[in-house]
Each structure stands twice: as C-alpha cells, then as structure tokens.
Amino acid sequence: MSDNSRNIYGGQAVIEGVMFAGKTVNVTAVRRKNKEIEYLEVPKTTIPWVQKLKKIPLVRGVVGIIESSAKGSVHLNFSADKYAEDEMEDMTEEERNKELEKAKKKEGKWDLTMIFSVAAIGVLSFVFGKLIFTAAPAAVEELLFSNLFTSKVAHNLLEGLIKIIFLLAYLYLMTLTPIIKRLFQYHGAEHKVITAYEAGVDLTVENVQRFSRLHYRCGSSFIIFTVIVGVIIYSMPFFTWDSIWERIWIRIVLLPVVLGVSYEVLRATNAVRDIPVLRLLGYPGLWLQLLTTKEPQNDQVEVSIASFNRMLELEKQNANGTSQQS
C-alpha cells in the first residue's frame, strides 16, 4: 500500500552507481571491481538566501537546476575516480604508479574547497552545454530555412523540431558507448527504487524490479519540456528578430525564463499524474526516458537499494540528533 506521508526523494545515476539526495545528506554508492560497494556521504548545507529563492515560482526552477548540477558533479566525480582506480588493474606497473601517486594526493581531500571547485566546474559545464544546445538549433534553422516561411511561429516550430532531432541523435549515440549504457541502466535502477519506496513496498531486488524504470519527476522529462516551452515563449509576438545574431541573443536572454517555466510545468504534470486525461501531459518526458534509462540488472538494483537505504539511515540519525539537541 502506498504511504502518502513519505518524503519525496530524488537522485541521479553515476558511473557504476547511484546517488540519492535526502533532506540532510546526499549519498552515493558505487560498485567496485572487487564487487564491494563503496559510499560517498556529503552532508547538505543550506544557504538562507538560496532557500528563500527556492520558494519563488519560476525562480526556484533555475536555482534548483544550478544547485543540482553543482552537487551532482561532486558525486559523479567521485564515481569516476573509483572507476579509474579499478581500471588501473589493467595498466603497466609504471602507469599504475603514476595514477596511484595522483590518487594519494586526492585521497581524503573531499573538503569544502575541493567540493566547491568540482561543483563550480559542474555548473559551468551545464551552462555552457545549455547555451550551445539553445543556440545551435536556432542557427541551423536560420541558415537552412530562413527564406522558406514568413511566419515566426513556423520558424520556431522548425527550430524545436531540429532541437529534438539533435537531442535524440545525441542520446542514441551515447547509448552505443558501453559505459553510458551502464550509466542509463543505473538511471533505471534509481527510478525503480524511488517508485518502489513511494509505493510502500520492502526494498528488495525482486520487489524493486517489478516497477517501471520511467518516472514522472525525472530530469529527462524536464529536458523535453524546455523544448516545448521554448517554442511557445519564442513565438510570442514581442520576441522578433531581424538577423541570426538577434535570434540567438534572444534565445540566450530568455533561457532562464524557459528553464523556470519548464520546471513549473514539470511540477504540474507530476501533480496531476493520477488524473486519467491530464496524466497524458507527462508522456513526452516519459517517452524520452525510453532513451535515457535502460532496464537494470539485479546487481545494479542492489547498489541502488544500498545507496537509498544508507541515505535513509543517515537521515534518521540526523533527525534523532536534531531532536536530542532541541
């Protein structure tokens, strides 16, 4: 039976593992080459003015995205380090010694300075990637179809179509890489664990595997909504352009607006997902998840469960500690 009083949690896939975000701590579990599971536990810090921004509609979406990119990059970097250490087993002794020397310098150095540095890189990478993904389709449509239509709406629809083609092609090519395919399997494992938890069942591999790898709150759904919302906003009559550079500039300036509105749309579709007709609004995002998630293997689900249970355990400890102090 579903327990509606349960907290809502999110997470992300990392290399050979899964990260889950709690209210007070973020936990990543990764499977090492020796089959053992290793954890990274990062306490959550709250900045008062950021928390206030996260309560403002439209603004909260942009703030949340930047925050997720920053925190997620720390855990992704941790998983990449562990994966690299395991890969050293196949290196020559000289190559292994060099890598071990680098690893020693980083070992135990996950202090605030390092976390901030990795987070900053993650945010910059997200912003840079989003700018390219926003500007490139507009430029391609302008160069290929500028004389085909006079209607700005038609041009915006074509731009959105090109953006979707770019997105689908990019995701498909990524799935051809073995390590990315496994990453998408862990993404599916993450969704299954969250859905099983929200359904109130015991988190066993057998129980979790019965659930869908698709989830309404997934960031993949957010990506497709940015395309749809972007077409609508760019088609408003007061956003006109006379050159390709004006068109690209308008897209860049309006990017925070598109992200903010798309986040609210994602929240809305999740809120109405139990209403038969309105649940269809979330289907485009679910369709995209057919590419960004893959059916996980049992051992991958086991890692996802371990990460989630460890997060819940630390959340309970932190809650008990807080209540005792008060």
C-alpha positions in Angstrom: 0.0 0.0 0.0 1.2 3.5 -0.8 2.3 5.7 2.0 1.4 9.3 1.1 3.2 10.6 4.2 6.6 9.5 2.9 9.1 12.1 1.9 9.8 12.7 -1.8 13.4 11.9 -2.8 15.4 12.3 -5.9 18.7 11.0 -7.2 20.9 10.5 -10.2 23.0 7.8 -11.8 26.8 7.9 -11.6 29.4 5.7 -13.0 28.8 2.2 -11.7 26.4 3.5 -9.0 23.6 5.8 -7.9 23.3 8.9 -5.8 20.3 9.7 -3.7 19.6 13.1 -2.2 18.0 13.4 1.2 17.0 16.4 3.2 20.2 16.5 5.2 22.7 14.3 3.3 23.5 13.1 -0.2 24.7 9.6 -0.6 26.4 7.8 -3.5 27.0 4.1 -3.6 29.3 2.6 -6.3 30.1 -1.0 -7.2 33.9 -1.6 -7.2 35.6 -4.1 -9.4 36.0 -6.5 -6.4 32.2 -6.4 -6.1 32.2 -4.4 -2.9 30.0 -1.3 -2.5 31.7 2.0 -1.5 30.0 5.1 -0.3 30.4 8.9 -0.5 28.3 10.8 2.1 28.1 14.5 1.7 26.1 16.5 4.4 23.8 19.1 2.9 24.5 22.7 3.7 21.7 25.3 3.5 22.2 28.9 2.5 19.3 31.0 3.8 19.0 33.3 0.7 19.1 30.3 -1.6 16.4 28.6 0.3 14.2 31.7 0.0 14.8 31.8 -3.8 13.7 28.2 -4.0 10.3 29.2 -2.7 9.6 31.7 -5.5 7.8 30.2 -8.6 9.8 30.4 -11.8 12.9 31.4 -9.9 13.0 28.2 -7.9 13.4 26.1 -11.1 16.6 27.9 -12.2 18.1 27.8 -8.7 17.2 24.1 -8.3 18.9 23.2 -11.6 22.1 25.1 -10.8 22.1 23.5 -7.3 21.6 20.0 -8.7 24.3 20.5 -11.3 26.8 21.6 -8.6 26.0 18.8 -6.1 25.7 16.1 -8.8 29.1 16.9 -10.3 30.7 16.1 -6.9 29.2 12.6 -6.8 29.9 12.0 -10.5 33.5 12.9 -10.0 33.8 10.6 -7.0 32.4 7.7 -9.1 34.8 8.5 -11.9 37.7 8.4 -9.5 36.7 5.0 -8.2 36.2 3.7 -11.7 39.6 4.9 -12.8 41.2 3.2 -9.8 39.7 -0.1 -10.8 40.8 0.4 -14.4 44.4 0.7 -13.2 44.5 -3.0 -12.6 45.0 -3.5 -16.3 47.8 -0.9 -16.6 51.5 -1.5 -16.6 53.3 -1.1 -13.3 54.8 2.3 -14.4 51.4 3.6 -15.4 49.8 2.3 -12.2 52.4 4.0 -10.0 51.7 7.4 -11.7 48.0 7.0 -11.2 48.4 5.9 -7.6 50.5 8.9 -6.9 47.7 11.1 -8.2 45.1 9.2 -6.2 47.1 9.6 -3.0 47.1 13.4 -3.4 43.3 13.3 -3.7 42.6 10.7 -1.1 40.7 12.1 1.9 40.7 15.5 0.3 36.9 15.8 -0.2 36.9 19.0 1.9 34.8 22.1 1.3 37.4 23.6 -1.1 37.5 20.6 -3.3 33.7 20.1 -3.3 33.2 23.8 -4.2 35.7 23.5 -7.1 34.1 20.4 -8.6 30.7 21.9 -8.1 31.7 25.1 -9.9 33.0 23.1 -12.8 29.7 21.2 -12.9 27.7 24.4 -13.0 29.8 25.9 -15.8 29.6 22.7 -17.8 25.8 22.7 -17.5 25.6 26.4 -18.5 28.0 26.0 -21.4 26.2 22.9 -22.7 22.8 24.5 -22.4 23.9 27.6 -24.3 25.2 25.5 -27.2 22.1 23.4 -27.3 20.0 26.5 -27.3 22.0 28.5 -29.9 22.9 25.7 -32.4 19.4 24.7 -33.4 18.4 28.3 -33.9 21.4 28.9 -36.1 20.8 25.8 -38.2 17.2 26.6 -38.8 18.1 30.2 -39.7 20.7 29.1 -42.2 18.7 26.4 -43.8 15.1 27.7 -43.8 15.3 31.5 -43.4 13.6 32.1 -46.8 11.1 29.2 -46.6 8.5 30.8 -44.3 7.5 34.3 -43.3 5.8 33.1 -40.1 7.9 33.3 -36.9 5.8 30.6 -35.4 6.7 28.2 -38.3 10.4 29.0 -37.8 10.1 28.4 -34.1 8.4 25.1 -34.7 11.1 24.0 -37.1 13.7 25.1 -34.5 12.1 23.0 -31.9 12.0 20.0 -34.3 15.7 20.4 -35.0 16.4 20.7 -31.3 14.5 17.4 -30.7 16.4 15.7 -33.6 19.7 16.9 -32.1 18.7 15.6 -28.7 17.5 12.2 -29.8 20.6 11.7 -32.0 22.9 12.7 -29.2 21.2 10.4 -26.7 21.1 7.5 -29.1 24.8 7.8 -29.9 25.6 7.9 -26.2 23.8 4.6 -25.7 26.2 3.0 -28.1 29.0 3.5 -25.6 29.2 0.6 -23.1 29.9 2.8 -20.1 27.0 5.2 -20.9 24.7 2.3 -21.5 25.5 1.0 -18.0 25.0 4.6 -16.7 21.5 4.6 -18.1 20.9 1.2 -16.5 21.7 2.7 -13.1 19.4 5.5 -14.0 16.7 3.0 -14.5 17.6 1.3 -11.1 17.4 4.7 -9.4 13.8 5.3 -10.8 12.7 1.8 -9.8 13.9 2.2 -6.2 12.2 5.6 -5.8 8.9 4.2 -7.2 9.1 1.1 -5.0 9.7 3.3 -2.0 6.8 5.6 -2.9 4.6 2.5 -3.3 5.5 1.4 0.2 6.9 -2.0 -0.6 10.0 -3.5 1.0 13.1 -2.6 -0.9 14.3 -6.0 -2.1 15.8 -6.6 -5.6 12.8 -8.8 -6.5 10.2 -6.1 -5.4 12.1 -3.2 -7.0 12.5 -5.0 -10.3 8.7 -5.2 -10.7 8.4 -1.4 -11.1 8.8 0.7 -14.2 12.2 2.3 -15.0 10.2 5.5 -16.0 9.3 8.2 -13.5 7.4 11.5 -13.9 9.9 13.6 -11.8 12.9 12.6 -13.9 15.2 15.3 -15.2 14.9 13.8 -18.7 11.2 14.9 -18.7 12.4 18.4 -17.9 14.7 18.4 -21.0 11.8 17.8 -23.4 9.6 20.4 -21.6 12.3 23.0 -22.2 11.9 22.4 -26.0 8.1 22.6 -25.9 8.0 25.7 -23.6 10.8 27.3 -25.6 8.7 27.1 -28.8 5.7 28.7 -27.1 7.8 31.6 -25.5 9.8 32.3 -28.6 6.6 32.5 -30.6 5.2 35.4 -28.5 4.7 38.4 -30.8 7.1 40.8 -29.0 10.1 38.5 -29.4 11.0 39.2 -33.0 14.4 39.2 -34.8 15.9 40.6 -38.0 19.2 38.6 -38.1 20.5 35.3 -36.9 22.5 37.0 -34.2 19.4 38.7 -32.8 17.6 35.4 -32.8 20.4 33.6 -30.9 20.7 36.5 -28.5 17.0 36.4 -27.7 17.3 32.7 -27.0 20.2 33.2 -24.6 18.5 36.0 -22.8 15.2 34.1 -22.4 17.0 30.9 -21.3 16.3 31.4 -17.6 12.7 32.1 -18.3 12.3 28.9 -20.4 14.0 26.9 -17.6 11.9 28.4 -14.9 8.6 27.9 -16.8 9.6 24.3 -17.8 10.3 23.5 -14.1 6.8 24.6 -13.2 5.3 22.6 -16.0 7.2 19.5 -14.7 5.8 20.1 -11.2 2.3 20.5 -12.6 2.4 17.3 -14.7 3.7 15.4 -11.7 0.9 16.8 -9.5 -1.9 15.7 -12.0 -0.3 12.3 -13.0 -3.1 10.4 -11.2 -5.9 12.1 -13.2 -6.6 9.9 -16.3 -6.7 12.6 -19.0 -4.2 15.1 -17.5 -1.5 12.4 -17.0 -1.0 12.5 -20.7 0.8 15.8 -20.3 3.7 13.9 -18.8 4.0 11.4 -21.6 6.6 13.3 -23.8 9.0 13.2 -20.8 8.3 9.5 -20.2 8.9 8.8 -23.9 12.3 10.5 -23.7 13.2 8.3 -20.7 13.0 5.3 -23.1 16.4 6.5 -24.3 17.9 7.9 -21.0 17.1 4.8 -19.0 17.7 1.1 -19.6 16.4 -2.0 -17.7 18.9 -2.6 -14.9 20.5 -5.9 -13.9 19.9 -7.3 -10.4 23.3 -6.3 -9.1 22.7 -2.7 -10.3 19.4 -2.6 -8.4 21.2 -3.9 -5.4 23.6 -0.9 -5.5 20.7 1.5 -5.9 18.9 -0.1 -2.9 22.1 0.1 -0.8 22.5 3.8 -1.6 18.9 4.6 -0.8 19.0 2.7 2.5 22.2 4.3 3.6 20.7 7.7 2.8 17.6 6.8 4.9 19.8 5.6 7.7 21.8 8.8 7.8 18.6 10.9 7.6 17.2 9.1 10.6 20.4 9.6 12.6 20.5 13.3 11.7 16.8 13.6 12.7 17.4 11.9 16.1 20.5 14.1 16.7 18.5 17.2 16.0 15.6 16.2 18.3 18.0 15.3 21.1 19.7 18.7 20.8 16.4 20.5 20.9 
